[in-house]
Amino acid sequence: MAWHQLSVVTDETTAPEISDFFSELGAVSVTYSDAEDEPVYEPAIDQTKVWSRTRVTALFELDSDPDIVQSLLFNQFIGQPLQEWSAEVLQDQAWERAWMEHFQPMKFGGKLWICPSGQERAEPDTVCMTLDPGLAFGTGTHPTTALCLEWLASHESNGKVLIDFGCGSGILAVAGLLLGAGYAHAIDIDPQALTASRYNAEKNGVQDRISYYLPEQFSAFAADVVLANILAKPLVELAPVIAELVKPGGQLVLSGILNEQAEVVADAYRALGLSVAEPVSREDWCRLDVCKPG
């Protein structure tokens, strides 16, 4: 199936209004992207990141008329900054092929493979997670996810209960289960993330050992391992909540942190009595390994 991909560049104030307008016109999805090379500054946990120059991109079914959408948009937002209008037909197969060219099998910690379908690896003393294009909020290609996967592949998890806090695609929860964890709890503020997590769990045959929650559905308890690959600001703001999810003697893995933010995040957890190791870095990002005293 093909789609009309329509996009426009605007400012951070107008972007959410355009997103809503696209949705009212029948867009099947709307996404934001940085129209320039603007540094990453994370939003609060309940906010969506927009940039000072944001490209708003919408997918419409092929029977939609891009010229009509453009006309309605520009009439609705007269006087607002609308630049670089773009309309193209996006072929599913072309998108999937490009995605597959970008995403190749990856190995973490000498023990864990993340592979697209048809490229699975079978090696002694390793496990393989199959991950395909579609509802994928995380594939292991980003340094923050890679750092967490390396942690999982290098630590004993047999029979342990883990919490994936901000699960995205569920890649960390599913990987943990494949590596021997007994049960996983996946939490995210986005229902689409839970859908992606459920799909990936079923794809890898671990659906009977994982539960999914929006934050308001989750009844807090203490787990053996908690993985929180989100961003520095919510990690600091939610430090008391996240710390309570770790049982005494348990382990906490924090990621989504720029190198220069590491000390601020570490201090937030040290203030709660947790032990924080030196950051483990990859490119501009780092991971903090945290232990809760027994």
C-alpha positions as CSV (number, residue, x, y, z in Angstrom):
1,M,0.0,0.0,0.0
2,A,1.2,3.5,-0.8
3,W,0.6,6.7,1.1
4,H,0.7,10.5,0.6
5,Q,3.5,11.9,2.8
6,L,2.8,15.6,3.3
7,S,5.0,17.9,5.4
8,V,5.6,21.5,6.3
9,V,8.1,23.4,8.5
10,T,6.8,25.7,11.2
11,D,7.7,27.0,14.6
12,E,7.3,25.2,18.0
13,T,4.1,27.0,18.8
14,T,2.3,26.2,15.6
15,A,3.5,22.6,15.2
16,P,1.0,21.0,17.7
17,E,-1.9,23.0,16.1
18,I,-0.9,21.7,12.6
19,S,-0.6,18.2,14.0
20,D,-4.2,18.4,15.3
21,F,-5.4,19.9,12.0
22,F,-3.8,17.1,9.9
23,S,-5.4,14.5,12.2
24,E,-8.8,16.2,11.7
25,L,-8.3,16.0,8.0
26,G,-7.9,12.2,8.3
27,A,-4.1,11.7,8.6
28,V,-3.3,8.1,9.7
29,S,-0.1,9.3,11.5
30,V,1.6,12.6,12.3
31,T,5.2,12.9,13.4
32,Y,7.6,15.7,14.3
33,S,11.3,16.1,13.3
34,D,14.0,18.7,13.7
35,A,14.1,20.9,10.6
36,E,17.6,22.1,11.6
37,D,20.5,20.6,13.6
38,E,19.2,21.7,17.0
39,P,20.7,20.2,20.1
40,V,18.6,17.7,22.1
41,Y,16.8,19.1,25.1
42,E,14.4,16.6,26.6
43,P,10.8,17.5,27.4
44,A,9.0,16.6,30.6
45,I,7.6,13.0,30.8
46,D,4.2,14.1,29.7
47,Q,5.2,16.4,26.8
48,T,6.1,15.9,23.2
49,K,9.4,17.4,21.9
50,V,9.1,20.2,19.3
51,W,11.9,22.3,18.0
52,S,12.1,26.0,17.2
53,R,11.9,24.9,13.5
54,T,9.9,21.7,13.4
55,R,8.9,19.7,10.4
56,V,5.4,18.2,10.8
57,T,4.9,15.2,8.6
58,A,1.6,13.4,8.0
59,L,0.6,10.2,6.2
60,F,-2.7,10.2,4.3
61,E,-4.3,7.4,2.4
62,L,-3.8,7.4,-1.3
63,D,-7.3,8.5,-2.1
64,S,-6.7,11.9,-0.3
65,D,-5.9,14.9,-2.4
66,P,-2.6,16.6,-1.4
67,D,-3.6,19.9,-3.2
68,I,-6.8,20.1,-1.1
69,V,-4.9,19.4,2.1
70,Q,-2.4,22.1,1.3
71,S,-5.1,24.6,0.5
72,L,-7.0,23.9,3.6
73,L,-3.8,24.1,5.7
74,F,-2.6,27.4,4.4
75,N,-6.1,28.9,4.6
76,Q,-6.4,27.7,8.2
77,F,-3.0,29.1,9.3
78,I,-2.9,32.5,7.5
79,G,-0.2,34.6,9.0
80,Q,1.5,31.6,10.7
81,P,5.0,30.4,9.7
82,L,4.5,27.7,7.0
83,Q,7.6,26.9,5.0
84,E,9.0,24.1,2.8
85,W,5.7,22.4,1.9
86,S,6.4,18.9,0.6
87,A,4.2,16.3,-1.0
88,E,5.3,12.8,-2.2
89,V,4.0,9.3,-2.6
90,L,5.6,6.9,-0.1
91,Q,5.7,3.3,-1.2
92,D,5.6,0.8,1.6
93,Q,8.1,-1.5,0.0
94,A,10.5,1.3,-0.7
95,W,10.3,2.3,3.0
96,E,10.7,-1.2,4.2
97,R,13.7,-1.9,1.9
98,A,15.4,1.3,3.1
99,W,14.8,0.4,6.7
100,M,16.2,-3.1,6.3
101,E,19.3,-1.7,4.6
102,H,19.9,0.5,7.6
103,F,19.1,-2.2,10.2
104,Q,21.5,-5.1,10.1
105,P,22.1,-7.8,12.7
106,M,23.8,-6.5,15.8
107,K,25.5,-8.3,18.6
108,F,25.7,-7.1,22.2
109,G,27.9,-8.2,25.0
110,G,29.0,-11.3,23.1
111,K,25.7,-13.0,24.0
112,L,22.7,-11.2,22.4
113,W,21.8,-10.8,18.7
114,I,19.2,-8.3,17.5
115,C,18.2,-9.2,13.9
116,P,15.5,-8.5,11.3
117,S,13.5,-11.4,10.1
118,G,15.3,-13.6,7.7
119,Q,18.7,-12.6,9.1
120,E,18.6,-14.4,12.4
121,R,21.9,-15.6,13.8
122,A,22.3,-19.0,15.6
123,E,25.6,-19.2,17.5
124,P,26.5,-21.3,20.5
125,D,25.9,-19.6,23.8
126,T,23.9,-16.7,22.3
127,V,20.3,-15.7,22.0
128,C,18.6,-13.9,19.1
129,M,15.8,-11.4,19.2
130,T,13.9,-10.8,16.0
131,L,12.9,-7.2,15.4
132,D,11.1,-6.0,12.2
133,P,10.1,-2.7,10.8
134,G,6.6,-1.4,11.8
135,L,5.8,-0.3,15.3
136,A,9.4,-0.1,16.3
137,F,10.2,2.7,18.8
138,G,13.7,1.3,19.4
139,T,15.9,-1.1,17.4
140,G,19.2,-1.1,19.3
141,T,20.8,1.2,16.8
142,H,20.7,4.2,19.1
143,P,23.6,4.4,21.6
144,T,21.2,4.7,24.6
145,T,19.4,1.4,23.7
146,A,22.7,-0.3,22.8
147,L,24.1,0.6,26.2
148,C,21.2,-1.1,27.9
149,L,21.4,-4.1,25.7
150,E,25.0,-4.5,26.5
151,W,24.2,-4.3,30.2
152,L,21.6,-7.0,29.9
153,A,23.9,-9.3,27.9
154,S,26.7,-9.0,30.4
155,H,24.7,-9.5,33.7
156,E,23.1,-12.7,35.0
157,S,19.3,-12.4,34.9
158,N,18.1,-16.0,35.3
159,G,14.7,-16.0,36.9
160,K,14.7,-12.4,37.8
161,V,11.8,-10.0,37.6
162,L,12.5,-6.8,35.6
163,I,10.7,-3.6,34.9
164,D,11.1,-1.8,31.6
165,F,10.2,1.8,32.5
166,G,9.4,3.7,29.3
167,C,9.5,0.5,27.2
168,G,9.1,2.0,23.7
169,S,9.3,-1.1,21.4
170,G,9.7,-3.4,24.4
171,I,13.2,-4.3,23.1
172,L,14.8,-4.3,26.6
173,A,12.0,-6.3,28.3
174,V,12.0,-8.9,25.5
175,A,15.8,-9.1,25.4
176,G,15.9,-9.6,29.1
177,L,13.4,-12.5,28.9
178,L,15.3,-14.1,26.1
179,L,18.4,-13.9,28.3
180,G,16.7,-15.7,31.1
181,A,14.7,-13.3,33.1
182,G,11.6,-14.9,34.7
183,Y,9.1,-12.1,34.1
184,A,9.0,-8.5,32.7
185,H,6.7,-5.6,33.3
186,A,6.6,-3.0,30.4
187,I,5.4,0.5,31.2
188,D,5.0,3.5,28.8
189,I,2.9,6.6,28.5
190,D,2.1,5.9,24.8
191,P,-0.4,3.2,24.0
192,Q,1.3,2.6,20.7
193,A,4.5,1.7,22.5
194,L,2.5,-1.0,24.4
195,T,1.2,-2.3,21.1
196,A,4.7,-2.4,19.7
197,S,5.9,-4.2,22.8
198,R,3.2,-6.8,22.7
199,Y,3.9,-7.5,19.0
200,N,7.6,-7.9,19.6
201,A,7.0,-10.2,22.6
202,E,4.8,-12.4,20.5
203,K,7.3,-12.4,17.6
204,N,9.9,-13.8,20.0
205,G,7.7,-16.2,21.9
206,V,7.9,-14.6,25.3
207,Q,4.3,-13.2,25.5
208,D,3.4,-15.4,28.4
209,R,6.1,-13.8,30.6
210,I,5.3,-10.1,30.1
211,S,2.7,-7.6,31.2
212,Y,2.0,-4.1,29.7
213,Y,0.8,-1.0,31.5
214,L,0.1,2.7,31.1
215,P,1.4,4.5,34.2
216,E,-2.0,4.8,35.7
217,Q,-2.6,1.0,35.3
218,F,0.6,0.0,37.1
219,S,0.6,-0.9,40.8
220,A,4.1,-0.2,42.0
221,F,6.2,-3.0,43.5
222,A,9.9,-3.7,43.8
223,A,11.7,-5.7,41.1
224,D,15.1,-7.3,40.8
225,V,16.1,-5.2,37.8
226,V,14.7,-1.9,36.6
227,L,15.7,-0.4,33.2
228,A,14.8,3.2,32.5
229,N,16.0,4.3,29.1
230,I,14.2,7.7,28.9
231,L,15.8,11.1,29.2
232,A,17.7,13.0,31.9
233,K,15.0,15.4,32.9
234,P,12.3,12.8,33.7
235,L,15.0,10.5,35.2
236,V,15.7,13.3,37.7
237,E,12.0,14.3,38.2
238,L,10.9,10.7,38.7
239,A,13.9,9.6,40.7
240,P,11.9,8.9,43.9
241,V,9.3,6.9,41.9
242,I,11.9,4.9,40.0
243,A,14.1,4.2,43.0
244,E,11.1,2.7,44.8
245,L,10.7,0.2,42.0
246,V,14.1,-1.4,42.9
247,K,14.1,-4.0,45.7
248,P,16.9,-3.9,48.3
249,G,20.0,-5.5,46.6
250,G,18.5,-4.9,43.2
251,Q,19.9,-3.2,40.1
252,L,18.8,-0.1,38.3
253,V,20.0,0.8,34.7
254,L,19.5,4.4,33.7
255,S,20.1,5.6,30.1
256,G,19.0,8.3,27.6
257,I,21.5,10.6,29.3
258,L,23.9,12.9,27.5
259,N,27.5,12.7,28.9
260,E,27.3,16.2,30.3
261,Q,24.1,15.4,32.2
262,A,25.5,12.3,34.0
263,E,26.5,13.9,37.2
264,V,23.1,15.7,37.7
265,V,21.2,12.4,37.2
266,A,23.7,10.5,39.4
267,D,23.3,13.0,42.2
268,A,19.5,12.6,42.2
269,Y,19.8,8.9,42.9
270,R,22.7,9.2,45.4
271,A,20.6,11.6,47.4
272,L,18.1,8.7,47.7
273,G,20.8,6.4,49.2
274,L,21.6,4.4,46.0
275,S,25.1,3.6,44.8
276,V,25.9,4.9,41.3
277,A,28.9,3.7,39.4
278,E,31.0,5.8,36.9
279,P,29.1,6.5,33.6
280,V,29.6,4.1,30.7
281,S,29.7,6.1,27.5
282,R,29.0,5.5,23.9
283,E,29.3,8.5,21.5
284,D,27.5,11.5,23.2
285,W,25.4,9.3,25.5
286,C,26.0,7.4,28.7
287,R,24.5,4.8,31.0
288,L,24.5,4.8,34.8
289,D,24.6,1.5,36.7
290,V,22.9,1.9,40.0
291,C,22.6,-0.5,43.0
292,K,20.1,-0.3,45.9
293,P,21.7,-1.3,49.2
294,G,20.4,-4.6,50.6
